Structures are given as structure tokens and as C-alpha cells.
Amino acid sequence: MENTLDRYICYDDDGEMKLNLPTTLFGGYDRDETCRMVRRMSDYYRGRIMNLMDQLSEKDRENERLRSGAKV
């Protein structure tokens, strides 16, 4: 999975965070690109969260298995 933050966020020389998106003629962010970024970041973090939940579930099953083995 690509690191979505690196694609859309950069930092200036002072360490201030900046969006890396195309702008419109009058200096605002391009609406389509902004929506695309939000969707990609949402998908990225949803995937990360689901992966963490799967890992937690696996650890819970392992802990339960170890607990039930220790009671015998």
C-alpha cells in the first residue's frame, strides 16, 4: 500500500506542513484533486485500521488459547 501522506503532504524549510495539490487560478485547491486525495487517504487509513483490527483479533485468539492451556 502506498504511503498516501507522502504523496499529498510536504513540508517547507520551516517545517510547516503544506498540501501538495494542484491549485486553481485564484489560489484555491482544485476541488476534484482534493476530493480524490480525501478518498485515497480515507481508503489508506481504513485499510491500516482493518489490518490492525485483524492483528488484534489474532492476538486475542492466541491469548485465549494460551489462557485455556494454562488452566488445564
N, C-alpha and C positions, 0 to 999 in steps of 0.2 A: 504494500500500500504506500503510495507516495506521501511525503510529508507535505500536506496541504498548506501548513503555515509558511513554510519556506517559499512556496510559490506566490503567495499573496501578501506577505508581510515582510518588510525590510526595515532596517534601522539606519538613521542618518549618523553623521560623525559625532553628534552629541549624545547618541544612544536613544534618541526619540523614535518610537515606533511609527512607521508610515505604511499606509496601504499601497500595494503595488498593483494598481488597477488603471486601465485607460480612463482618461478624463474627457469631459465634453468641452465644447468650445468655450463655455463660460466658467470653467474650472471645477464643475461638479463631477462626480463619478458617473461613468456610463452605467445606466440602470441595468441593462442586460448582463454586462460583465459582473456587476455587483451581485445580482441575483444568482448568477452561475457560481460565483465564489461562495456565497452563503450555502447553496445546495451542496457543493463539494465539501465544504468544511463540515456541514451537518452530517453528510454521509460518512466522512472520515471519522468523526468522533463517535457516531453511532456504532461504527464497526469496532472502534477501540473499546467502547463501553461493553459491547456484546462479547468481545473477546475476554475482557476482564471478568465479566459475569460467568462465562464458561469456565475460566480458570478457578474462580472462587467456588463454583459448584463442584468442580473436580476435587478441590482441596477439602470441601465439606464431606464429600463421599469418602475420601481417603481417611479423614479424621474419624468419621463414624465407623469405618471398617476397623481402624486401629482401636477405638474405644470398645467395640464389641469383642474384639480379640483379647483385650486386656481383662475383661470381666470374667472370662472363662476360667 
